[in-house]
Amino acid sequence: MGSLYRSAHEMVCVFRTNGGKAQNNVALGMYGRSRTNVWEYDSPAGFGQERHKLKFHLTCKNETMIADAIMDCTNSNDIILDAFLGSGSTVLSAERCARIGVGIEYDPHYVDLALDALPRRLAVSRFTRMDGPSSSCERNA
C-alpha cells in the first residue's frame, strides 16, 4: 500500500448553511445515540460480508455507517450533498433516513452506475443526469 501503517480512519466533513444552527442528535447519549470519534463498521474493502460491493466501486463505504452519520447531525427532509457520488451509497443512505440526497460525480462511469443502481434500490424512480464539465445525478422530489 506504500506506507508502513494502513489508515484506520477517514475524515468526515459536516457543513451547515450560513447562519444556520448546528444539529447535534447525539448530545452525549441524551437521545439514545452514544458515539465516540472512532467508529467500527464492516468494511466493503475487507474480507467481510460486504466485499461483493467492491465490484461497483473500489472505495465504497458501509451504508449503515453513512446512515448513522446522517442521523447524528441532520433532521428529516434536510439536504445531504455527496460531492463524490461514486456508486451512490450516500444518496441511498440519505433516502433511507428520510433526507434528500443529492450527488455530484465527475466520472461518467460512476454517474451511469448510480443512475442504474439507485432507482432499483429506492422507491424513488426519477433521477436527472446533467452533462457539462462534469455530470451529476440528483434525486427529484
C-alpha positions, -999 to 999 in steps of 0.1 A, spaced: 0 0 0 30 23 0 33 30 37 42 13 70 7 16 85 -27 14 68 -50 43 78 -79 31 100 -98 63 98 -113 88 73 -123 124 79 -159 134 75 -169 170 68 -202 182 81 -214 216 69 -244 238 77 -260 267 58 -247 302 65 -263 314 97 -278 280 103 -277 263 137 -256 231 140 -277 200 146 -265 176 173 -287 144 175 -261 127 197 -257 151 227 -235 126 245 -263 99 246 -292 122 256 -312 110 226 -301 74 228 -272 79 203 -240 74 222 -210 79 199 -172 82 200 -148 97 175 -138 62 163 -165 41 146 -161 5 137 -182 -10 109 -176 -38 85 -157 -25 56 -165 -34 20 -128 -33 13 -122 -60 39 -129 -97 38 -163 -93 55 -199 -97 42 -198 -65 21 -168 -74 0 -190 -81 -30 -197 -43 -32 -161 -37 -45 -172 -47 -80 -192 -14 -81 -166 9 -66 -132 3 -50 -138 27 -21 -174 22 -14 -185 29 22 -207 9 47 -242 22 42 -251 17 79 -221 39 89 -232 66 64 -268 65 77 -256 68 113 -235 98 104 -265 114 87 -288 107 117 -262 122 140 -263 157 126 -294 162 104 -332 163 106 -358 148 83 -360 164 49 -326 180 53 -304 180 21 -274 157 21 -248 166 -6 -224 140 -18 -198 158 -39 -182 124 -49 -213 103 -57 -194 71 -68 -219 42 -65 -245 63 -47 -242 49 -11 -247 84 5 -278 92 -16 -292 58 -8 -285 62 30 -300 97 29 -332 84 14 -334 56 39 -331 83 67 -359 104 52 -334 130 39 -330 144 4 -299 130 -12 -281 150 -39 -250 136 -56 -224 151 -79 -199 130 -99 -172 138 -124 -166 103 -138 -193 94 -163 -188 57 -155 -199 63 -119 -228 85 -130 -241 57 -152 -235 32 -123 -255 53 -99 -283 61 -124 -287 24 -130 -284 12 -94 -302 38 -73 -337 36 -89 -336 -2 -83 -327 2 -47 -350 31 -38 -387 37 -40 -378 69 -60 -376 64 -97 -368 99 -111 -332 109 -114 -317 136 -136 -284 134 -155 -269 168 -163 -239 168 -186 -214 196 -188 -178 199 -175 -190 173 -150 -221 151 -147 -244 147 -117 -272 126 -105 -299 143 -85 -330 129 -67 -361 148 -79 -387 153 -52 
